[in-house]
Amino acid sequence: LLQPAVSVGNVGQLAIDLVISTLDMTKVGYFYTDCLVPMVGNNPYATAEENSTELSINAEVYSLPSKKLVVLQIRSPFIKNKYRPFCETLLSWVKSSKCARVVLLSSSHAYQRDDEQLLGTPLRYLLTPDLEKAVGGRVQELNWKEMEKVAAYPGISDTDKVLHIPGGGITKLLFTESCSKGIQMAVLLKFCSEGDNIPDAFVLVNYLNEWLQLIKSEVSTSNNSTDPSSQWKIPSSWRLLFGNGLPPALF
């Protein structure tokens, strides 16, 4: 199961959009919950006029049996104080559906990094103990950087370390709950800021692809360099990410 955390810059949701659009995944149902702000809109992955009028709502499930992949896309923010009931409902669904593992795409505020996190890559990962046993070796081969724990009481005591994901939405709660329930979960996240987060989404989805190999990265023949971003199909709804253009009548 692949899903986003509704986090800073909506990077996880944008990355999920790229996965659904590129792999041409089939919508198989809805995730019914009262924990999200209600929302309805047109088909975000419309490819022609015929399918553009299909309705989409705040939480939908897509599937690709050939890759044994199910994707939950979340399109609206959480209602206040509803994080925990959502996590409980989601994890009980994961267990009843017999999902082998869960991959959560997330993001965290770039301006709240500590000194150690300012160095090197802006990408981080977390694995629950059960998943660490299964894929820890593969992640080591990729030379990925694990999300650092930070001092619980900075300046007073540096011995107590805690997981801190500012701007990460449900990420920390879902991860800690998965650890205690024995669910195999990976969190992939990027440090970023609010703004035009399309480049961040490409970076995060390429990071995911390094591990899961959802699409093949082709080498461009012109300069022998690989630009994996060109392999992803941008959904039609992204034309409206920043609203419509300015009406000429203003001028």
Kinemage of the C-alpha trace (Angstrom):
@kinemage 1
@onewidth
@group {chain A} dominant
@subgroup {mainchain}
@vectorlist {calphas} color= white
{ca leu a 1} P 0.000 0.000 0.000
{ca leu a 2} L 1.379 3.359 -1.045
{ca gln a 3} L -0.119 6.511 0.453
{ca pro a 4} L 0.686 10.151 1.277
{ca ala a 5} L 0.770 11.937 4.608
{ca val a 6} L -0.978 15.279 4.223
{ca ser a 7} L 2.143 17.274 5.049
{ca val a 8} L 4.022 20.492 4.228
{ca gly a 9} L 3.857 21.427 0.537
{ca asn a 10} L 1.546 18.452 -0.190
{ca val a 11} L 4.653 16.746 -1.575
{ca gly a 12} L 3.465 13.203 -0.808
{ca gln a 13} L 0.119 13.796 -2.513
{ca leu a 14} L 1.780 15.255 -5.630
{ca ala a 15} L 4.188 12.299 -5.791
{ca ile a 16} L 1.229 9.876 -5.509
{ca asp a 17} L -0.459 11.761 -8.374
{ca leu a 18} L 2.579 11.014 -10.550
{ca val a 19} L 2.490 7.311 -9.648
{ca ile a 20} L -1.247 6.913 -10.387
{ca ser a 21} L -1.015 8.890 -13.622
{ca thr a 22} L 2.147 7.224 -14.974
{ca leu a 23} L 1.109 3.660 -14.144
{ca asp a 24} L -2.446 4.360 -15.374
{ca met a 25} L -3.874 2.822 -12.215
{ca thr a 26} L -7.521 1.801 -11.966
{ca lys a 27} L -9.769 3.340 -9.342
{ca val a 28} L -11.219 0.473 -7.309
{ca gly a 29} L -13.016 2.251 -4.483
{ca tyr a 30} L -13.188 4.943 -1.840
{ca phe a 31} L -11.794 5.132 1.664
{ca tyr a 32} L -14.839 6.248 3.623
{ca thr a 33} L -13.936 8.346 6.669
{ca asp a 34} L -15.284 11.311 8.628
{ca cys a 35} L -11.750 12.372 9.583
{ca leu a 36} L -11.091 14.356 6.384
{ca val a 37} L -12.619 17.608 5.147
{ca pro a 38} L -15.362 16.595 2.649
{ca met a 39} L -14.462 17.332 -0.978
{ca val a 40} L -15.688 16.498 -4.457
{ca gly a 41} L -14.223 17.357 -7.855
{ca asn a 42} L -13.664 16.198 -11.417
{ca asn a 43} L -11.414 13.337 -12.436
{ca pro a 44} L -7.845 14.598 -11.731
{ca tyr a 45} L -6.366 12.070 -14.176
{ca ala a 46} L -8.662 12.852 -17.122
{ca thr a 47} L -7.146 11.889 -20.469
{ca ala a 48} L -10.128 12.744 -22.689
{ca glu a 49} L -13.426 14.595 -22.539
{ca glu a 50} L -15.301 11.327 -21.926
{ca asn a 51} L -13.633 10.566 -18.588
{ca ser a 52} L -13.143 14.161 -17.398
{ca thr a 53} L -16.616 14.330 -15.843
{ca glu a 54} L -16.068 11.372 -13.494
{ca leu a 55} L -16.274 12.476 -9.881
{ca ser a 56} L -13.473 12.128 -7.363
{ca ile a 57} L -13.638 12.564 -3.593
{ca asn a 58} L -11.254 13.145 -0.665
{ca ala a 59} L -9.856 9.600 -0.272
{ca glu a 60} L -9.741 7.088 -3.099
{ca val a 61} L -8.127 3.704 -3.676
{ca tyr a 62} L -6.333 2.725 -6.892
{ca ser a 63} L -4.907 -0.641 -7.827
{ca leu a 64} L -2.364 -2.219 -10.165
{ca pro a 65} L -2.479 -6.023 -9.720
{ca ser a 66} L 0.495 -6.612 -12.066
{ca lys a 67} L 2.790 -4.831 -9.591
{ca lys a 68} L 0.853 -5.958 -6.477
{ca leu a 69} L 0.376 -2.283 -5.718
{ca val a 70} L -2.520 -0.465 -4.081
{ca val a 71} L -2.502 3.313 -3.702
{ca leu a 72} L -4.586 5.423 -1.335
{ca gln a 73} L -4.710 9.052 -2.472
{ca ile a 74} L -5.829 11.668 0.082
{ca arg a 75} L -6.947 15.002 -1.341
{ca ser a 76} L -8.103 17.075 1.618
{ca pro a 77} L -6.786 18.065 5.058
{ca phe a 78} L -7.651 16.358 8.322
{ca ile a 79} L -10.360 17.637 10.606
{ca lys a 80} L -8.920 18.837 13.925
{ca asn a 81} L -8.403 16.078 16.533
{ca lys a 82} L -9.182 13.346 13.987
{ca tyr a 83} L -5.596 12.131 13.396
{ca arg a 84} L -5.814 9.235 15.826
{ca pro a 85} L -9.188 7.790 14.729
{ca phe a 86} L -8.000 7.984 11.102
{ca cys a 87} L -4.779 6.107 11.907
{ca glu a 88} L -6.711 3.427 13.799
{ca thr a 89} L -9.197 2.958 10.917
{ca leu a 90} L -6.413 2.900 8.329
{ca leu a 91} L -4.259 0.352 10.168
{ca ser a 92} L -7.214 -1.951 10.850
{ca trp a 93} L -8.000 -1.787 7.092
{ca val a 94} L -4.336 -2.570 6.304
{ca lys a 95} L -4.551 -5.672 8.534
{ca ser a 96} L -7.947 -6.854 7.253
{ca ser a 97} L -6.850 -6.328 3.612
{ca lys a 98} L -3.648 -8.283 4.316
{ca cys a 99} L -1.370 -5.571 2.907
{ca ala a 100} L 2.188 -6.913 3.037
{ca arg a 101} L 3.675 -3.487 3.728
{ca val a 102} L 2.839 0.195 3.765
{ca val a 103} L 4.926 2.994 2.230
{ca leu a 104} L 4.092 6.508 3.443
{ca leu a 105} L 5.305 9.493 1.388
{ca ser a 106} L 5.762 12.564 3.540
{ca ser a 107} L 7.589 15.876 3.999
{ca ser a 108} L 8.894 18.018 6.831
{ca his a 109} L 9.642 21.729 7.337
{ca ala a 110} L 13.091 22.529 5.904
{ca tyr a 111} L 13.529 25.488 8.286
{ca gln a 112} L 13.219 23.268 11.373
{ca arg a 113} L 16.150 20.992 10.574
{ca asp a 114} L 18.968 20.671 13.096
{ca asp a 115} L 22.649 21.119 12.156
{ca glu a 116} L 23.129 17.466 11.257
{ca gln a 117} L 20.100 17.489 8.936
{ca leu a 118} L 21.362 20.522 7.006
{ca leu a 119} L 24.177 18.457 5.525
{ca gly a 120} L 23.885 16.268 2.448
{ca thr a 121} L 20.638 14.990 0.981
{ca pro a 122} L 17.233 16.479 1.930
{ca leu a 123} L 15.721 12.963 1.754
{ca arg a 124} L 15.186 10.658 4.733
{ca tyr a 125} L 13.621 7.285 5.499
{ca leu a 126} L 12.213 5.381 8.476
{ca leu a 127} L 11.527 1.640 8.738
{ca thr a 128} L 9.481 -0.120 11.415
{ca pro a 129} L 11.421 -2.951 13.140
{ca asp a 130} L 9.430 -5.607 11.225
{ca leu a 131} L 10.242 -4.049 7.848
{ca glu a 132} L 13.873 -3.432 8.869
{ca lys a 133} L 14.313 -7.207 9.117
{ca ala a 134} L 12.855 -7.715 5.643
{ca val a 135} L 14.443 -4.918 3.584
{ca gly a 136} L 17.132 -3.370 5.797
{ca gly a 137} L 19.920 -4.805 3.634
{ca arg a 138} L 18.458 -3.379 0.419
{ca val a 139} L 18.189 0.094 1.972
{ca gln a 140} L 21.827 -0.141 3.115
{ca glu a 141} L 22.841 -0.838 -0.501
{ca leu a 142} L 21.031 2.325 -1.622
{ca asn a 143} L 23.065 4.408 0.881
{ca trp a 144} L 19.914 6.108 2.121
{ca lys a 145} L 19.959 8.315 5.196
{ca glu a 146} L 17.725 7.437 8.134
{ca met a 147} L 15.693 10.228 9.759
{ca glu a 148} L 17.708 11.431 12.739
{ca lys a 149} L 16.233 11.575 16.217
{ca val a 150} L 16.640 14.941 17.943
{ca ala a 151} L 17.131 15.888 21.595
{ca ala a 152} L 13.839 15.913 23.493
{ca tyr a 153} L 15.118 18.802 25.650
{ca pro a 154} L 17.663 20.701 23.520
{ca gly a 155} L 20.246 22.583 25.560
{ca ile a 156} L 19.233 20.810 28.770
{ca ser a 157} L 19.720 17.120 28.039
{ca asp a 158} L 21.006 15.665 24.794
{ca thr a 159} L 20.666 12.051 25.916
{ca asp a 160} L 16.890 11.756 25.466
{ca lys a 161} L 16.336 11.482 21.723
{ca val a 162} L 12.904 11.574 20.081
{ca leu a 163} L 11.519 11.365 16.571
{ca his a 164} L 10.501 14.856 15.480
{ca ile a 165} L 8.798 15.461 12.098
{ca pro a 166} L 7.532 19.078 12.086
{ca gly a 167} L 4.984 19.692 9.328
{ca gly a 168} L 4.654 15.935 8.786
{ca gly a 169} L 0.941 15.637 9.616
{ca ile a 170} L 0.021 12.046 10.540
{ca thr a 171} L 3.527 10.719 9.763
{ca lys a 172} L 4.888 10.293 13.290
{ca leu a 173} L 1.644 8.926 14.770
{ca leu a 174} L 1.117 6.449 11.922
{ca phe a 175} L 4.734 5.291 12.124
{ca thr a 176} L 4.799 4.794 15.907
{ca glu a 177} L 1.409 2.996 15.803
{ca ser a 178} L 2.726 0.696 13.038
{ca cys a 179} L 5.820 -0.069 15.138
{ca ser a 180} L 3.684 -1.110 18.115
{ca lys a 181} L 1.194 -3.106 15.979
{ca gly a 182} L 3.887 -5.025 14.095
{ca ile a 183} L 2.966 -3.546 10.705
{ca gln a 184} L 5.704 -3.324 8.077
{ca met a 185} L 5.866 0.378 7.231
{ca ala a 186} L 8.415 2.598 5.504
{ca val a 187} L 8.295 6.389 5.598
{ca leu a 188} L 10.057 8.271 2.798
{ca leu a 189} L 10.221 12.013 3.316
{ca lys a 190} L 11.783 15.189 1.985
{ca phe a 191} L 12.617 18.414 3.798
{ca cys a 192} L 10.922 21.272 1.933
{ca ser a 193} L 9.129 24.608 2.199
{ca glu a 194} L 5.698 25.714 0.996
{ca gly a 195} L 5.642 27.096 -2.557
{ca asp a 196} L 5.872 25.463 -5.940
{ca asn a 197} L 6.437 21.912 -4.697
{ca ile a 198} L 6.363 20.137 -8.070
{ca pro a 199} L 10.190 19.718 -8.115
{ca asp a 200} L 10.029 18.251 -4.573
{ca ala a 201} L 7.383 15.747 -5.742
{ca phe a 202} L 9.652 14.573 -8.591
{ca val a 203} L 12.585 14.173 -6.183
{ca leu a 204} L 10.452 12.170 -3.723
{ca val a 205} L 8.907 9.909 -6.371
{ca asn a 206} L 12.355 9.212 -7.881
{ca tyr a 207} L 13.576 8.340 -4.358
{ca leu a 208} L 10.682 5.866 -4.038
{ca asn a 209} L 11.470 4.483 -7.503
{ca glu a 210} L 15.101 3.766 -6.543
{ca trp a 211} L 13.739 1.197 -4.116
{ca leu a 212} L 10.493 -0.120 -5.637
{ca gln a 213} L 11.435 0.203 -9.343
{ca leu a 214} L 7.918 1.198 -10.373
{ca ile a 215} L 9.203 2.510 -13.705
{ca lys a 216} L 12.460 1.938 -15.554
{ca ser a 217} L 14.792 4.952 -15.605
{ca glu a 218} L 15.993 5.366 -19.177
{ca val a 219} L 19.252 7.054 -20.085
{ca ser a 220} L 18.786 9.943 -22.477
{ca thr a 221} L 20.958 9.404 -25.550
{ca ser a 222} L 21.709 13.082 -26.191
{ca asn a 223} L 24.139 13.536 -23.300
{ca asn a 224} L 24.143 10.068 -21.691
{ca ser a 225} L 22.634 11.479 -18.526
{ca thr a 226} L 19.550 10.117 -16.842
{ca asp a 227} L 16.615 12.391 -16.236
{ca pro a 228} L 14.115 10.124 -14.485
{ca ser a 229} L 11.667 13.052 -14.093
{ca ser a 230} L 10.861 12.911 -17.810
{ca gln a 231} L 9.581 9.342 -17.330
{ca trp a 232} L 6.690 10.405 -15.084
{ca lys a 233} L 3.386 11.434 -16.629
{ca ile a 234} L 2.017 14.704 -15.234
{ca pro a 235} L -1.751 14.472 -14.585
{ca ser a 236} L -4.083 16.929 -16.325
{ca ser a 237} L -5.213 18.425 -12.979
{ca trp a 238} L -1.754 19.951 -12.397
{ca arg a 239} L -2.565 22.672 -14.917
{ca leu a 240} L -4.780 24.157 -12.206
{ca leu a 241} L -2.381 23.864 -9.247
{ca phe a 242} L -2.108 27.637 -8.958
{ca gly a 243} L -5.628 28.460 -10.140
{ca asn a 244} L -6.456 30.031 -13.488
{ca gly a 245} L -4.358 32.730 -15.147
{ca leu a 246} L -5.082 36.403 -14.561
{ca pro a 247} L -8.143 37.552 -16.501
{ca pro a 248} L -7.051 39.999 -19.245
{ca ala a 249} L -10.051 42.226 -18.373
{ca leu a 250} L -8.124 43.322 -15.259
{ca phe a 251} L -5.857 45.362 -17.470
